[in-house]
Amino acid sequence: MVDVAAPIDELVAANHILADQGVVDGFGHVSVRHPSTPDRFLLARSIAPALATPADILEFDLEGHARGASERTLYLERFIHSEIYRARPDVGAVVHSHSRAVVPFSVVADVPLRAIWHVGGFLGTGCPVFEIRAVAGDATDLLIRDAALGAALARALGRHAVVLMRGHGCTVVGSDVRQAVFNAIYTEVSAAMQAEAMRLGSVSYLTREEATAAADCNSAQIARSWALWRIAAERRRYQPQT
């Protein structure tokens, strides 16, 4: 039997890092595929990410059912995670956020979020936008509340690392939880940088080949950023309040 203590520890750290870096606040969530059972994943109960502890982590199947959840409240949008894991065997972790710098790119037509610098290479030449109206009409609350909407979001994501969600936020994936967190943080940073660059004038974006090469290079360097982010999150989390 595989020990899930280490994946849970990293998942809790991911929650804290994303909150500390301003990607999530009271809302948003991050999950990791189960280390030994690919058709299951680990995700916290419905809780603000900064407050997550190992005791809050639950095991889910691809139907969105939690094992041993009893009376615990679950995230309404857990189907984002379940359906992406179903559609993308290569994905090991998923982050959903309402990333503030990203949302404008989800609502402005013909302005794709794309790689403007080497650290954002994973964005490629443009991120797809999921339009929930095309699937469920124009009277939803924009949340991914069921498997059908989750599957539609997964189709919009396709083979990309990021899918924007019109008027909602974005969902980011990675081969493991560290890469997903890296991608989520630098999606927010890249969106802010692109918006600023567009105000200055015509933007020179990375080519597809540059973006791919940069993303491959950065994938080998993620441990460095993860170590820094984790220490920073832990220090601020346990700093005495005065």
N, C-alpha and C positions, 0 to 999 in steps of 0.2 A: 504494500500500500504506500503510495507516494505521500510524503509529508507536505502539507500545504502551508505550513507555518511561514516559510520564506516568501512564497507568493503573496500571502496575506499581509506580511510585513511590508513588502514593496507596494502593495495596493494602498495600504493605509498611508504610507509615505507619499504616494502619488496624489492622494486626496489633499494632504497638507501642502504639498508643493504647489499644486494648481491654485489653491486658495491664496497661498503666500505670494504667488506671482501675479495675482489679480485676474486669472483666467476664469475662475468660478467665484461665486460669493455664497449666498444662501442656497443658490440653485446650481445645477450642473452635477455631473457624475462621471466616474471613471470605472472601468471594469477590466478584468484580465481573464483570458481563457484558462480553464482548469488545466493544470500541468499534466495530468494523466488521462483525463476524460475530455476529448475535444468537443463533445456535444454538450458540455456544461461550462459555466463561467462563474466567476466570483465578482460580486457587486455588493456594496453596502446597502443596508436598509435605508429608507428615506430619511436622510439626515444631511445637514449642512456639511460639505466636505471637510472643512477645517476641524470639525468635531468628531470625525470618524475614528473609531478604535478597532482593534482586532475583533472585539466582541460584536461589532456591528456588521461584519462581513458575512454574507450569506452565499450559498451555492444555488445557482439557477440552472434549469434546463433550457433548451431552445424554444420551448413554448412560453417561457417567461414565468414559469412556476418556481417558487423558492422552496428549497428543502428545509423542513423544520422551522419555517418562519413563524408558526403559531400566530400570535396576535400582532406581530410586527407590521408596520406600515411599509409598503414597497414603493419604489419610484414608479410613477405613472408611466414614464417613458422607457422602462426597461426593455421594451420591444425594439428600441434602437439597437441595443446591444445584441439581443438574441438573433435578430434577423441578419445583422451584419456578420456575425459569427457563422450563421448558416450559409450565407452566400459567399463568404470569403475565407476559405481554409487557411490562407496565408496570414490572416489577421490574428494577432495575439493579444491585442488590447484596444479599447475604444474609449474615447473621451467625448462627452457632449457638454457644450457650454453655450452661454449667451454672450460670448466674447464681444465686448463693446465696440472695438475698432472694426470688427468683422461685419457686424450687422448691416452697416450702410452698403457694403458690397452685395448684400443679399437682396436689396430692394431697388438698386439703381441698375436699370437695363444697360447692356452693352459696355459695362465697365467690369471686366473679370478681375478677380483677385489672382495674381500670378507672381512668379518669382522676380523680385526686384534686386535681390542680393544673394550671395552664395549660401548664407545660412538658411534662406527660405527656398532652397532648390527643390525641396519636395513638393512645392506648390506647382511646379512645372509651368506650362504656358496658359494655365487658367483652371480654376476650380468650378465644377458644376454647381448649379443651384437647384435645390429641390423645391418645387412649387406644389404645395399641398392642395391647392385649389384644383389642380389637374387630376387629382386622385379622389378627393373627398368633397369637392364643392367649395363655395365661398362663405360658409357659415360655421367653420370649425374654430376651435380655440388655438389652432396651430400646433397642438401637441401630438406626439406620436403615441397614441393611446392603445393601439392594438397591433397584432401581427401583420395585418394587411398594409397598414401605413408603414410599419417597420420594413417590410419587404420592398415597398415602393421607394423608401429612402435608400435602401441598400442598392437597388437598381440604379438610382441616380448617382450614387457614389461610384459605382462601376469599379474600375481598377485604380482610381485616384486615392490619394492619402487624405483628402479633405473634401467634404461636401458642405456647401452653405445651405441654410434653410431659410427661405424667404420670410422676413419679419420675425425671425426666431433666434437664430444663432448659427452654430455649425457643429458638425461631428467629424472627428479626426481619428484616424487609425494608425497603428504601427505594428511591427512584427512582435514587439513585446511592450511591456508597460513603460519602460524608459523611453523608447522611441515615440510612443504615442504621446507621452507628456512633453517630450522635446518638440514634437510637431505642433502640439496644441499651443504651447507657449510662443513658439516662433510664428505661428499663424497670426496670433494677436499682434505681435511686434511687427510683422511684415505688413499687415493691413494698415497699421498706423503710419508706417514709413511710406507705403505706396500712396496713401491719401495726401501726405505732406509733399511728396515728390510731384504729384499731379497738380498741386497748387502752384508749384514753382515753374512748371513748363512741361515739355514733351519728355516722356520717360523712356529710357533705354532699358528694356527688360532683358533678362537672361534668355538666350536661345534654348530650345528644347535640349540640345546636346549639353550646353553649359549647366542647365538645371539638373540634368541626370547625373553628370559627373560630380557636381557639387553635393547632391544628395547622397551619392555613394560614399564620398569622402567623409561627410558629416556623420554618417551612420556609424563610422568606426571611432568617433570621438565623443559619443554621447555620455559615456561614463564620467568624463570630466565635468560636464555641466550638471549631471545628476548629483554628483557628490557635493558640489557647491550649493545647489538648490536645496538639497536635503538638510544640510547643516544650517543654512539660513532659516529654513522653515522651522526646524527644531529649536533653534535659539530664540526666535521670536515667539514661538508657541509657549515656551516655558519661562520666558522672561518675567520676573515678578512685576506686578502692576503697582505703580506708586500713586 
